[in-house]
Amino acid sequence: MEYRRFGKTNKHISTITLGGMRFKQVWEEPRHEIPRATQDHCNQIVDLAIKNGINHFETAYGYMKSETVFGRTLNDELNIDRSSYYLMSKGNSATANEMRKLVDTQLKTLKTDYLDFYGWHGINTDEIISSACKTGGPVEALLKMKEEGIIKHVGFSTHAPLEVIEKAISTDLFEFVNLHYYYFYQRNEAAVALAKEKDMGVFIISPNDKGGQLYKAPEKIRETIPHSTPIQWNARFCLSNPAVHTLSFGMTDIEHFTEMKGIFPSHTPLNKPDKESKIKLDEMVNDDPYAFYDGYDSDPSITEMNIPLLLHWRKLWKCYNLLDFARYRYKELKTPNHWVPGVFATPEAINKMNFSSIPKNIPLKDMLTELHEAFYQAPVDINKIDPTKITLRK
């Protein structure tokens, strides 16, 4: 395991964090009723994490049973010395009073009297920055709890556009940021650089899943990395940036730890084999004549569709054969929200769009139509399934 100073927090944390949202049955309600299988799974994974040098665990109130099972594993089941690891949790409340009550609840659930890191969960829009960071607001409450020693360091997590992330970083209220940044999504590199300038800790969210479902990467990608797995290569790509301090892995099996060991040593900059693979991957963007157009120059007021995000997923499909991943992410648009903003590129949405500001050499209407046909998967109505036509597989 390697360790890096987590920015101005001055804590040296493992470059791999154990994320706590993928234990068995962890998303099922009620949150405080823990099946034995869930508890045993958490016990096994935390024990393996510690034996493999991981000293940082991450969870959130929003991860349903995660805080409860972590609290029991660390304190009752394995009885781990509290000074031997760092614990991060997250939450978001609308007011200062509600924020304090939530943190108090989380501390009891996690069976600890302090949190090393606490992130305001989901600073995804300008409006959230204003409401969360206002005088007398919930972030101020977190900072007061820091003064009291209940929270050691305050940060934020985000799925926001780059400009919003940079604005949140520039408030100078936070000591760390949890964000998306991987080989297959490098848009936030400027935010990582700004965080480095501010000496903030940088935590990478879900590099193996949201970073491209790399555990089932297509052969086209695997062939470019003959010396490594896509998960190992992407981890070294992220860690080749010295501003990046830790990557969150939602490990669920002993084999995941075996693969994790193959990440190290990391290199800054990339070593020769990894660099050669990057060159090959970079060249794949030429496999589609329109992949260069990212849509960030389009006026967001001309449509409810998130043009840059749609075009990003299209590029991953066309250039890297990441169709399953694009479909996986596209499904999240079924309920528009600030976590994954935008709507499906349906014929209705396309026909409402004003294309006058789009470069004439970009057939955007056709591109959107094509990607919707490729990505959209209609939900199955179980009431319309004919049981006589179901084929069972052994």
C-alpha positions in Angstrom: 0.0 0.0 0.0 1.1 3.6 -0.6 0.1 6.6 1.5 -0.3 10.3 0.6 -0.7 13.4 2.6 -4.4 14.3 2.3 -3.8 18.0 1.6 -4.0 20.5 4.5 -5.6 17.9 6.7 -2.0 16.6 7.1 -3.4 13.1 7.5 -1.5 10.4 5.6 -4.1 8.1 4.2 -3.9 5.0 2.0 -4.2 5.7 -1.7 -7.0 3.1 -1.8 -10.1 3.9 0.4 -12.6 1.2 1.2 -16.0 2.6 0.2 -18.9 1.3 2.1 -21.9 1.3 -0.3 -21.5 -2.2 -1.8 -21.9 -4.6 1.1 -24.5 -7.3 0.7 -28.1 -6.0 1.0 -26.8 -2.7 2.2 -29.4 -0.6 0.3 -32.4 -2.4 1.8 -34.6 -0.8 4.4 -34.9 -0.5 7.3 -31.4 1.0 7.7 -30.7 -0.2 11.2 -31.7 -3.9 10.7 -28.6 -5.7 9.6 -28.9 -9.2 8.1 -26.2 -11.6 9.3 -25.0 -11.9 5.7 -24.5 -8.2 5.5 -22.6 -8.0 8.8 -20.4 -11.0 7.9 -19.6 -9.5 4.6 -18.6 -6.2 6.1 -16.5 -8.0 8.7 -14.6 -9.9 6.0 -14.0 -6.9 3.7 -12.9 -4.6 6.5 -10.5 -7.2 7.9 -9.0 -7.8 4.4 -8.7 -4.0 3.9 -6.8 -3.6 7.2 -4.5 -6.5 6.4 -3.8 -5.0 3.0 -2.8 -1.6 4.4 -6.0 0.4 3.9 -6.4 2.9 6.7 -9.3 5.0 5.4 -13.0 4.0 5.3 -15.7 6.0 3.6 -19.5 6.0 4.0 -22.5 8.3 4.1 -25.9 8.7 5.7 -27.4 8.2 2.3 -25.9 4.7 1.9 -28.7 3.2 3.9 -27.3 0.4 6.2 -23.6 1.3 5.5 -23.0 3.4 8.6 -24.7 0.9 10.9 -22.8 -2.1 9.6 -19.5 -0.2 9.6 -20.1 0.9 13.2 -20.7 -2.6 14.4 -17.8 -4.1 12.4 -15.2 -1.6 13.5 -16.3 -1.5 17.2 -18.1 -4.7 18.1 -17.2 -7.4 15.7 -13.5 -6.7 15.0 -12.8 -4.2 17.8 -10.4 -2.1 15.8 -8.3 0.5 17.6 -9.9 3.8 16.6 -6.6 5.5 16.3 -5.4 3.1 13.6 -7.8 4.2 10.9 -9.5 7.3 9.5 -13.3 7.5 9.0 -15.2 9.6 6.5 -18.9 10.1 6.4 -21.2 12.5 4.6 -24.6 14.1 4.8 -26.6 17.0 3.7 -29.1 19.0 5.7 -30.9 22.2 4.9 -30.3 24.0 8.2 -27.6 24.3 10.8 -29.8 22.7 13.5 -30.7 19.8 11.2 -27.0 19.4 10.3 -26.0 19.0 13.9 -28.8 16.6 14.6 -27.8 14.5 11.6 -24.1 14.4 12.6 -25.1 13.4 16.2 -27.2 10.5 14.8 -24.3 9.4 12.5 -21.8 9.4 15.4 -24.1 7.2 17.4 -24.6 4.9 14.5 -20.9 4.7 13.7 -20.2 4.2 17.4 -17.5 6.9 17.6 -17.2 10.2 19.3 -15.6 12.0 16.3 -15.2 11.8 12.5 -11.9 12.4 10.9 -13.5 13.7 7.7 -17.0 14.9 7.1 -18.2 15.9 3.6 -21.3 17.9 2.8 -22.8 15.4 0.4 -23.7 16.6 -3.1 -22.7 20.2 -3.8 -23.9 19.9 -7.3 -25.4 23.3 -8.3 -24.8 27.0 -7.7 -28.1 27.0 -5.7 -26.8 24.3 -3.3 -23.5 26.2 -2.8 -25.5 29.3 -1.8 -27.9 27.5 0.6 -25.3 25.2 2.1 -22.5 27.8 2.5 -24.6 30.8 3.6 -24.0 32.5 7.0 -25.7 30.4 9.7 -26.1 27.5 7.3 -25.3 23.8 7.5 -21.6 24.1 6.4 -21.1 26.7 9.1 -22.6 24.2 11.6 -20.0 21.6 10.4 -17.2 24.1 10.9 -18.4 24.8 14.4 -18.4 21.1 15.1 -14.8 21.1 13.9 -14.0 23.7 16.5 -15.6 21.4 19.1 -13.5 18.4 17.9 -16.5 16.4 16.8 -15.4 16.6 13.2 -11.7 16.9 12.5 -11.9 18.1 8.9 -14.7 19.4 6.7 -15.0 18.9 2.9 -17.6 18.2 0.3 -18.5 15.7 -2.3 -19.8 16.6 -5.7 -21.2 15.3 -9.0 -21.4 18.9 -10.3 -20.2 20.5 -13.6 -16.6 21.7 -13.5 -17.5 25.3 -13.0 -19.6 24.6 -10.0 -16.9 22.5 -8.4 -14.4 25.3 -8.9 -16.8 27.7 -7.3 -17.2 25.5 -4.3 -13.5 25.0 -3.9 -13.0 28.8 -4.2 -15.2 29.4 -1.1 -12.1 28.3 0.9 -14.5 26.7 3.4 -13.3 23.1 2.7 -10.2 21.0 3.3 -11.0 18.2 0.9 -13.1 17.4 -2.1 -14.6 14.1 -3.4 -15.1 14.2 -7.1 -15.1 12.3 -10.4 -11.8 12.1 -12.3 -10.6 9.1 -14.3 -9.0 8.4 -17.7 -12.5 8.1 -19.2 -13.6 11.3 -17.6 -10.9 13.9 -17.5 -13.1 17.0 -17.5 -12.5 17.7 -13.8 -8.7 17.9 -14.2 -8.9 21.7 -13.7 -10.7 21.2 -10.4 -8.1 18.8 -9.3 -5.4 21.4 -10.1 -7.3 24.1 -8.2 -7.7 21.8 -5.2 -3.9 21.3 -5.3 -3.4 25.1 -5.4 -5.6 25.3 -2.3 -3.8 22.3 -0.7 -7.0 20.4 -0.4 -7.3 16.6 -0.1 -8.5 15.0 -3.4 -10.7 11.9 -3.1 -11.7 10.1 -6.4 -15.2 8.7 -6.4 -15.9 5.3 -7.8 -13.0 4.9 -10.3 -13.9 1.4 -11.2 -17.7 1.7 -11.7 -18.4 5.3 -12.6 -15.0 5.4 -14.3 -16.3 3.0 -17.0 -17.4 -0.2 -15.3 -13.8 -1.3 -15.8 -14.4 -4.7 -14.1 -16.1 -5.6 -17.4 -14.1 -3.5 -19.8 -14.5 -4.4 -23.5 -11.7 -6.2 -25.4 -10.8 -3.1 -27.3 -9.6 -1.5 -24.1 -8.0 -4.6 -22.6 -5.9 -5.1 -25.7 -4.2 -1.8 -25.2 -3.2 -2.7 -21.6 -1.6 -6.2 -22.0 0.6 -5.8 -18.9 -2.2 -4.9 -16.5 -6.0 -4.9 -15.9 -8.0 -1.8 -16.8 -8.7 -1.2 -13.1 -5.0 -1.3 -12.2 -4.1 0.9 -15.2 -6.8 3.5 -14.5 -5.8 3.6 -10.8 -2.2 4.4 -11.8 -3.4 6.9 -14.3 -5.2 8.8 -11.5 -2.3 8.4 -9.1 0.1 9.7 -11.7 -1.4 13.1 -10.8 0.3 14.1 -7.5 -2.7 16.2 -6.6 -4.8 13.0 -6.3 -4.5 11.3 -2.9 -7.0 8.4 -2.7 -9.3 6.3 -4.8 -12.5 4.9 -3.4 -12.8 1.1 -4.2 -16.1 -0.6 -3.4 -14.4 -4.0 -2.9 -16.7 -7.0 -2.2 -14.4 -10.1 -2.6 -10.9 -11.3 -1.8 -10.0 -11.3 -5.5 -10.5 -7.5 -5.5 -7.7 -7.2 -3.0 -5.5 -9.4 -5.1 -6.1 -7.1 -8.1 -5.6 -4.0 -6.0 -2.0 -5.2 -5.1 -1.2 -5.0 -8.8 -1.7 -1.3 -8.9 1.5 -0.7 -7.0 4.0 0.9 -7.3 2.4 3.9 -8.9 4.5 6.4 -10.9 4.6 10.1 -11.4 4.6 10.5 -14.3 3.4 7.2 -15.8 6.0 4.5 -16.4 6.8 3.4 -20.0 4.3 0.5 -20.3 1.4 2.6 -18.8 2.3 5.6 -21.0 2.4 3.5 -24.1 -1.1 2.2 -23.3 -2.3 5.8 -22.7 -1.0 6.8 -26.2 -3.0 3.9 -27.7 -6.1 4.9 -25.8 -5.7 8.5 -26.7 -5.5 7.6 -30.4 -8.9 5.8 -30.2 -10.7 9.2 -30.1 -9.9 9.3 -33.9 -12.2 6.3 -34.4 -15.2 8.6 -34.7 -15.2 11.8 -36.8 -17.3 13.7 -34.3 -15.8 12.6 -31.0 -13.8 15.8 -30.8 -17.0 17.9 -30.3 -17.8 17.9 -26.6 -20.7 20.4 -26.6 -19.4 22.5 -23.7 -19.7 25.6 -26.0 -23.5 25.0 -26.5 -25.9 27.3 -24.7 -27.5 25.3 -21.8 -30.7 27.3 -22.2 -31.5 25.8 -25.6 -32.6 22.4 -24.3 -33.3 20.4 -21.2 -30.9 17.7 -22.5 -27.4 17.7 -21.0 -25.5 17.9 -24.3 -22.0 17.6 -23.0 -22.9 14.5 -20.9 -24.7 12.9 -23.8 -21.8 13.5 -26.1 -19.3 12.2 -23.6 -21.2 8.9 -23.3 -21.5 8.8 -27.1 -17.7 9.1 -27.4 -17.2 6.3 -25.0 -19.5 4.1 -27.1 -18.1 5.1 -30.5 -14.4 5.2 -29.6 -14.0 2.6 -26.7 -16.9 0.2 -27.2 -18.3 1.2 -23.8 -21.9 0.7 -24.9 -23.0 -1.1 -21.7 -21.5 1.6 -19.6 -23.2 4.3 -21.6 -26.6 2.5 -21.2 -25.9 2.1 -17.5 -25.4 5.8 -17.0 -28.1 6.9 -19.5 -30.8 5.1 -17.4 -30.1 7.6 -14.6 -31.7 10.3 -16.7 -35.1 8.7 -16.1 -35.6 10.9 -13.0 -33.9 14.3 -13.7 -32.1 15.6 -10.6 -28.9 17.5 -9.7 -26.9 14.3 -9.3 -27.2 13.4 -13.0 -28.9 16.3 -14.7 -30.6 16.2 -18.0 -33.3 14.3 -19.9 -33.4 11.5 -22.5 -32.7 12.5 -26.0 -36.2 11.5 -27.2 -37.6 12.7 -30.5 -39.7 15.2 -28.5 -36.7 16.6 -26.6 -34.7 16.8 -29.9 -37.5 18.6 -31.7 -37.8 21.2 -29.0 -34.1 22.1 -29.2 -32.8 25.1 -31.0 -29.8 24.0 -33.1 -28.9 27.4 -34.5 -25.9 27.8 -32.2 -24.4 24.4 -33.0 -21.5 24.4 -35.5 -22.8 23.6 -39.0 -20.3 20.7 -39.4 -21.7 18.9 -36.4 -24.8 16.7 -37.3 -26.0 17.0 -33.6 -29.6 16.1 -34.3 -28.6 12.9 -36.0 -26.1 12.1 -33.3 -28.6 12.6 -30.5 -31.2 10.4 -32.3 -28.6 7.7 -32.8 -27.4 7.6 -29.3 -31.0 7.5 -27.9 -31.8 4.5 -30.1 -28.6 2.8 -28.9 -28.8 3.7 -25.2 -32.5 3.7 -24.3 -33.8 0.5 -22.9 -37.5 0.6 -22.1 -38.4 -0.7 -18.6 -39.9 -4.2 -18.6 -43.6 -4.4 -17.6 -43.8 -7.6 -15.7 -47.6 -7.7 -16.3 -47.0 -8.1 -20.0 -44.6 -11.0 -19.7 -45.9 -14.2 -21.2 -44.6 -16.9 -18.7 -45.0 -19.6 -21.4 -42.3 -17.9 -23.5 -39.6 -17.7 -20.7 -36.6 -19.9 -21.3 -34.7 -20.9 -18.1 -30.9 -21.1 -18.3 -29.0 -23.6 -16.2 
